[in-house]
Amino acid sequence: MEMREIEIFLTLAEELHFSRTAERLSISPARISQSIKKQERRIGGPLFYRTTRTVHLSPLGEELYRALRGGYQQIMQGVATARATAQGASGTLALGTLGPYSLQIKDTLELFLARHPNACIQHREIQPASPLDLLKSGDVDVAHLWLPVGEPDLSISPTSFASEVLLMTSADHPFATRESICLEDLGDCAVVEGGSIPVCMEEVFNPRYTPAGRPVRRGPKVSTWQEALSVVSSGQATAGVTAEVAEFYTWPSLAFVPIRDAPPCRWAFAWRTASESPLVRGFARAAADVDGPAGPQCTTEGAAHA
């Protein structure tokens, strides 16, 4: 059976009416009748029982409908996907990043735009104290975040890169002149407190307890990155950050101390699974296809975060 014949059969099986089927397919009722008769001769039995008033599937027709319907839908979806890829998705993709982290994902942005010349990217700034808010509200389509992101309604791309974790302190903090500290030393600090930050994400930078179980005190609550910088530089608290922050925020009032036993911070893209669109899928494919560090290596080129 040719694809057009399959389409005619499936449509008539759904409409059970020759005129409605002809209208839906933009062909004549006579063409519908001719095609069905041809199929019945080829198969060797009736596919429909027809009277002057009604049309309904025969047992043979019902069996054929069940056999063909799923495969036909899969074929048509594949054709539609290929066509969309060839034409390139269009529209605006709202992308959320923290500080200047778009520099770290420059290759992904360039590949996405090269593949989808009719698309554009709208950049939105994500606040570290509430990293998921814009994504959950729908204000951004894709967000570049540090892991882990444990929300069940979000899809996560492979790791884009990894960063070393440092402690950001004021220049006159007791730790400021050290070559490095360990996670246990955080028990002697106060750290900034975020807003609506998931516990699993907060633990990457500002854990609640040291490895030995000592509580890590909370300092002032902040809602923006600028507030975090001000609180730390004034000596009110410290904050775990990535190594990129030391490159971008060389304030004389700030110091950055490596945390030698802190695991590397991994980064990835996240999007709402239920809202996945051709643009989002195209961006996710571009992110997956870009060559770059996907393991736990640390990088010091790029951006800022707390």
N, C-alpha and C positions, 0 to 999 in steps of 0.2 A: 504494500500500500504506500502511495506517495503521501507526503506531508499534508497536502491540500485535502486529500481524501480522508486522512485521519482527522483533520480539523473539521470537515463536514460531518463525519460520523459522530464525533464527540459533541459537537454543538447541537446536532439534532437529538442526541441522547439526553441532553440537558434541557432543551426547549420542548421536545415532543410536539413540535408544530413546524410544518414546512415553511410557512410564510414568515414566521418569526426568525427561523434559522436563516432563511434567505436574506432577510433584512439585516440581521446581525453580521452576516458575512459579505454583504453587498453583492450578492449574485442572485440569479433567478431561481424560483421554486423548481422549475424544470431541471436546472443544473443539479440541484440537491437530489431530486428523484433519480436522475441518471447515474449520479455517483453512487448512491446507495444500492441501486440495482446491480451496478458493476461489481461492487464489493461483495454482494450476496452471491453473485455467480462465481466469483473467485473463491470465496470461502466454502460455498456449497450448502448454504442454509439461510433461512430468513433471519435478519438482524432486528427487524421491527415487525410488529403486527399493525396493519393499517386498515382503517375503515374510512368512510366518508366523514366521520365525526371525530375519531380519536387516532392517536399514534402512541404506541408504547413498545418498549423493548421486549424482544423475545428472550428466553433464557440464554440463547447463544449470544445475543446482543449484549446482555448484561455481563456475561463473562468477558466478552471482548472489551467492553467499556472499562471494566476493572483492570484489565491487562494493559490497556493503552494510556489511560488517563495520567498516571504518575509519570511515565516515561515522557509523554508529550509535554507536560508542565516543566519537567527537568530540562528538556531540550530548549524550550522557549526561554526559560530563565537563563540558560547558558548563552543563548544568542543575545539576549538583552544585556547581560553583563559584558559580553565581548563588545557590543556596540557602544556601551557607555564608556568602556576603556578606550576604544578607538577615538571617540569624540572628546573624551576628557570631561570629568565632572566640572560643573560650573557653579558659581555662587561664592559666598563668603564663609570662610571657616574661622570661627572665633577661637583663638589659641591663647591659653593662659600660661604664663611663665613667671618665675620669681626673679625680680631684679633683672639684670642683664643676661639671664640664662639663654636667651635666644642665640647668643654667640656660641654656646656649646652645641647647639643643634642646627647650626648653619647649613650643614650638608643635607640634612633632612628637609629643611625648608626649600633649598634650591632644587632638590630632586622632585619634591612634590609640585612646585610651581612649573618646573620644566615639563612634567607629565600632564599637568592640568593648566594650560595657559589661560583658560577662561575662568580660573578660580583666583581668589585673592585671600590674603590672611589678615585678619583683624587681631592685633595684639592686645591682650588684657593683662594687667599685673595682678598676680596672686599674692596675698599676704601670708607669710609663714605662720602667723598665729591662727589662721583659719584657712588651711590649704585646700579644703574641699568645697568651700561655700559656693564659689562661682560655678563650679562644675555641677553641683547638685541643684543649683537654682536654674540651670540652663543658660546662664550668661556666657559660658564658654562651651565649645563643643569638645575640645581636647585640652587636657592640662598636662604640663610637664612637671612631675612631682618626684619627691624622693620616696623610696620604698622602706617598709612595706605599706601597701594600701590594701586594707582588708575588707573593703566594702563589697558585699555580694552583688550589688547592682552595677558595678563598674568592670569594664574590661581593661586589661593591662597589657602593654606591649612588652617585647623583650627589653632587657636593660640597655639603655643608651650609653651610659658611661658610669664611672664610679669616682668618688672623691674622698680624700683624706678628711678626717674629722679633727677639728681644733677647738680649743676653748678660747673664746673672746673675752678679754677682761679689760678693765681700765689700765692705763699706763702705770699707775701707782699701786696696783694690786700685788699682794705678796707672791703670786704665781707669775707675774709679768716677766720676771728675769730668768725664769727657769728654762732649760732646754726642752723639757717635756714634763708631762704629768701622767698619772694613770687614772683610770676610772674611779678608783677608791678615793682619790684626792677630792672628788666632787662632794664628798661628805663634809668638806670644810668650806664649801661655797654656798652661796645663794644663786639660783638661776632664774631667769625671767620666766614668767608664766604666760602661756598663750591663751587664746579664746576657745574657739570650737575645734581644737586640734585633737584628732584621735590619739588615744594613749599609745598605740603601737608606733605611730609616727613621731610622737613627742619623745619616746624613749630613745630614738636614734641619737638625739642631740642633748636632751635634758632628762635623764632617767630619774625616776622617783626614788630609787634606792641604789646604793653602791653594790659591787659584787659581794661584799661582806654583810650587806643588809642594813647599812646605816642610811637613814633618810637623807635625801638631798633637799635642802630648804628651798622654798619658793620665794622669789622676790616680787617686785611690782608686776602687775598684769599688764601686758601690752597687746595692742590690736594691729599695729602696723610695724613694718621693718624699721622705719625711721624712729619710732618710739623705742624699739629694742636697742638701736644704736645709741640713743640718748641716755637710756637707763644704764647701759653698760659703761659708756664713756664717763658718766658721772660717778661711777663706783657703787651704784645701788645694787647691782647684780652682775652675774656673768651669763654667758650663753654659748651653747655648743653651736658651731658653724662648720661649713665646709672650707677647705683650703682656699677656694676661689675668693672668699671674702677678704682674705688678707691681701690679695692682689688688687682688689677694687676699692677697699676702704682703708687706705693708708693714713688714717687720722693720727695725729701725734698723741691724742688722748686714748688711743686703743692699743692693745697688745694681743698677740695671737700665739697660743702655746699648743704644740702638738699633744694629742692624747694617744700615747703610744700603744695602748691595748684596745683602743676603740675600733670596731670593725669598719671597713670602708662603707661610705654612704652610696647606695645605688640609686640611679635615676631611671625613670621610664615615663611613657605617655599613658594617660588614662582617659577613658570616655565612658559615657553612659551607654550600657549595652542596649537598652531599649530604644535609644535615639540614634543608633548607628545609621549613618547616611552614606551615599556614594562618596561624598567629600571626606568623611571620617575614615571610611575604608581605604580610600586612596592615600590619605595621610599615613594610616597605619602601615600600608604596604611600603610606602616610601621609607618610613622609619625602620622597617625590618630589612629593607634592601641596602641601606647605607652601611658601608664598611666602617667599622670603628670598634673601640673597646667595649666588649659586652661582658667581660669578666670582672673580677674584683680589683683590677688595676686602678690606681689613683691617678688623677690628672690635676694639674694646677693651672690649666688654661681656662679662662672663662669668666665665671659669674659669681653671684652672691646669694647667700641664703642664711637664715638663722633657724 
